[in-house]
Amino acid sequence: MKRADVVVIGSGPGGSITAALLAEAGRQVILIEEGRPVNPELLRYSYGVGEMRELYRNGGLTPCLGATPIAYVEGRCVGGGSEINSGLYHRTPDDVLEQWRVDQGVLDVSALPDFFAQCERDIHVASHPGPQALASVKLAEGAAAIGATVTDVPLWAKFETGTDGIVRVDKQSMAKTYLPRMIQAGGEIVSGTRVKQLRRMGGKWVVRSVQDRRSLDIECDKVVVCAGAFQTPTLLLRSGVARNIGRSLQLHPMIKVFAQFDTVVNQNWREIGSHQVTNVGEGVTLGCSVGSRPYLAVGLLNYPELVNETATLAPFLGAYYACISPEGHGRVRALPGCDAPVVSYALTPRDVDRLADGLVSLCDVLFAAGATRIFPSVAGSPIITDGESIQQSAARVRAGFAELTAVHAMASCPMGERIETSAVDSFGRVHGVDNLYISDGSILCSSVGVNPQGSIMALAYRNAIQLLGESR
Ligand SMILES: Cc1cc2nc3c(=O)[nH]c(=O)nc-3n(C[C@H](O)[C@H](O)[C@H](O)COP(=O)(O)OP(=O)(O)OC[C@H]3O[C@@H](n4cnc5c(N)ncnc54)[C@H](O)[C@@H]3O)c2cc1C
């Protein structure tokens, strides 16, 4: 049987940082990843079907059951979500950290700024030098016109301005930062391999996986599970670890719209603007989304009368979202005989109201920026052209017809010192189970209300340092 000191499961931000720091400290590390390395050829086709199939789980559309269903998106490739995401960076807001300290007794939250700063250096967090994507500039102009707060969110990226004046954004994903460091330090990545179960045998862990339909077992002293907020609880439940696992999932559900302008706003389809708008309702954030042609075609499915116009309209359409930090929770269940988890989510009536209000605010901002028509992802909604159609569309949202999506998942195995409500301690150690750790989006105590990768990285960094401080 293959052997390692530590097996890390999942190569997203949580797993890559963990594996790199442990390998650099001299541990023999094997990182197991279900997905394959990213083929850069795929990325040339702007979020096309090939990219979705190869780099996303279930082609990017996994259903989450509930009164208003939510389609959630997960990366499945070497580097995890960091390879496919927008690169918008936030630290965990102070009030959220304080709430985690009070509610779950999370220790030493005041030390986190050092870890944020270290990760920011490692992945080159910096502001976009401009000029920004035109659709994003429109959002910022509209927000300023109605007095909302606009933030130019920094990215983990290197920037290069071409002779055409367009800024090329080279996102510093895990495959460009921590994973090469891990390999350099002697760590091994085993990709295309899905971990099925963890077994405790003779004081060691045996990680049972499947690679190309063949079994692969690896024996190790410690396991760090970093498979993301859906797959981590699924694997643990399948392995008989169940205390506070999978019961408190939180997502940031969002409504998307396409807004039509009289001028061109959509030139470079891989470009996503980094402006975000807040202060338009409690827990509501507005921002820009992917506006590539395949996305556009899907986004306009509610308006079949436009099917022949899509190509002509495309340069004039900007893609936007209104996203909330919800009260409601979801649940991840592992059913016998079913490899995929069953995920359900219960939005509260207040969450649904806030989504409807978020849509109204987004339309107000976009009309203030000069939009002429807005196409929301709300079944049965009219095309929005004025105040009356905004209200009709919001009423459809309140009635459960919003076609919600989510790309941020967290809190399915929350950390804390309160053993009755948390799954792991403040440093990712699974309560009551020796040498088993979680270090990914699952351990956040609740919705962070901002893009979560910055929070996940800082916590993974601090957990890895803590693990290294333990006796071997
Ligand atoms: C389209 C999109 C846009 C986003 N934009 C932003 C953004 O701008 N800013 C931001 O902060 N966040 C963004 N996010 C969210 C961010 O990408 C995630 O929060 C982050 O990647 C989660 O990190 P993680 O380590 O918890 O898990 P993941 O990144 O999900 O990594 C988990 C990895 O584990 C692997 N895995 C799962 N199960 C197994 C198994 N059983 N065996 C082996 N391997 C397994 C998966 O294939 C995956 O690669 C976005 C996400 C998406 C999908």
The ligand as a MOL file (V3000), in Angstrom:
LIG
                    3D

  0  0  0     0  0            999 V3000
M  V30 BEGIN CTAB
M  V30 COUNTS 53 58 0 0 0
M  V30 BEGIN ATOM
M  V30 1 C -17.9060 30.4350 -10.7710 0
M  V30 2 C -17.3440 30.7650 -9.4210 0
M  V30 3 C -16.9280 32.0640 -9.1410 0
M  V30 4 C -16.4200 32.3840 -7.8830 0
M  V30 5 N -15.9000 33.6340 -7.6560 0
M  V30 6 C -15.2600 33.9000 -6.4820 0
M  V30 7 C -14.5770 35.1290 -6.2700 0
M  V30 8 O -14.5160 35.9880 -7.1410 0
M  V30 9 N -13.9860 35.3340 -5.0550 0
M  V30 10 C -14.0320 34.4000 -4.0420 0
M  V30 11 O -13.5120 34.6800 -2.9540 0
M  V30 12 N -14.6470 33.2110 -4.2390 0
M  V30 13 C -15.2310 32.9300 -5.4280 0
M  V30 14 N -15.8120 31.7110 -5.6330 0
M  V30 15 C -15.8230 30.7470 -4.5100 0
M  V30 16 C -14.4620 30.0850 -4.3210 0
M  V30 17 O -13.9830 29.5840 -5.5460 0
M  V30 18 C -14.6340 28.9560 -3.3040 0
M  V30 19 O -15.1120 29.5160 -2.0960 0
M  V30 20 C -13.3430 28.2180 -3.0290 0
M  V30 21 O -12.7980 27.6700 -4.2090 0
M  V30 22 C -13.6240 27.0870 -2.0420 0
M  V30 23 O -12.3980 26.5180 -1.6900 0
M  V30 24 P -12.3490 25.0930 -0.9930 0
M  V30 25 O -10.9240 24.7980 -0.7330 0
M  V30 26 O -13.2970 25.1000 0.1390 0
M  V30 27 O -12.9710 24.0580 -2.0350 0
M  V30 28 P -12.9480 23.8900 -3.6560 0
M  V30 29 O -12.2770 25.0540 -4.2960 0
M  V30 30 O -14.3430 23.5880 -3.9880 0
M  V30 31 O -12.0270 22.6410 -3.8570 0
M  V30 32 C -12.4080 21.3420 -3.4900 0
M  V30 33 C -11.6950 20.3620 -4.4030 0
M  V30 34 O -11.8780 19.0620 -3.8610 0
M  V30 35 C -12.0820 18.1520 -4.9200 0
M  V30 36 N -12.8430 17.0070 -4.3720 0
M  V30 37 C -14.1200 17.0230 -3.9280 0
M  V30 38 N -14.4730 15.8100 -3.4810 0
M  V30 39 C -13.3960 15.0150 -3.6400 0
M  V30 40 C -13.1530 13.6450 -3.3600 0
M  V30 41 N -14.0820 12.8620 -2.7850 0
M  V30 42 N -11.9360 13.1250 -3.6930 0
M  V30 43 C -10.9720 13.9160 -4.2600 0
M  V30 44 N -11.1550 15.2200 -4.5260 0
M  V30 45 C -12.3580 15.7680 -4.2200 0
M  V30 46 C -12.8710 18.9460 -5.9310 0
M  V30 47 O -12.7430 18.3760 -7.2220 0
M  V30 48 C -12.2440 20.3190 -5.8230 0
M  V30 49 O -11.2080 20.5220 -6.7470 0
M  V30 50 C -16.3470 31.3800 -6.8730 0
M  V30 51 C -16.7570 30.0800 -7.1480 0
M  V30 52 C -17.2360 29.7590 -8.4100 0
M  V30 53 C -17.6690 28.3380 -8.6730 0
M  V30 END ATOM
M  V30 BEGIN BOND
M  V30 1 1 1 2
M  V30 2 1 2 3
M  V30 3 2 2 52
M  V30 4 2 3 4
M  V30 5 1 4 5
M  V30 6 1 4 50
M  V30 7 2 5 6
M  V30 8 1 6 7
M  V30 9 1 6 13
M  V30 10 2 7 8
M  V30 11 1 7 9
M  V30 12 1 9 10
M  V30 13 2 10 11
M  V30 14 1 10 12
M  V30 15 2 12 13
M  V30 16 1 13 14
M  V30 17 1 14 15
M  V30 18 1 14 50
M  V30 19 1 15 16
M  V30 20 1 16 17
M  V30 21 1 16 18
M  V30 22 1 18 19
M  V30 23 1 18 20
M  V30 24 1 20 21
M  V30 25 1 20 22
M  V30 26 1 22 23
M  V30 27 1 23 24
M  V30 28 2 24 25
M  V30 29 1 24 26
M  V30 30 1 24 27
M  V30 31 1 27 28
M  V30 32 2 28 29
M  V30 33 1 28 30
M  V30 34 1 28 31
M  V30 35 1 31 32
M  V30 36 1 32 33
M  V30 37 1 33 34
M  V30 38 1 33 48
M  V30 39 1 34 35
M  V30 40 1 35 36
M  V30 41 1 35 46
M  V30 42 1 36 37
M  V30 43 1 36 45
M  V30 44 2 37 38
M  V30 45 1 38 39
M  V30 46 1 39 40
M  V30 47 2 39 45
M  V30 48 1 40 41
M  V30 49 2 40 42
M  V30 50 1 42 43
M  V30 51 2 43 44
M  V30 52 1 44 45
M  V30 53 1 46 47
M  V30 54 1 46 48
M  V30 55 1 48 49
M  V30 56 2 50 51
M  V30 57 1 51 52
M  V30 58 1 52 53
M  V30 END BOND
M  V30 END CTAB
M  END
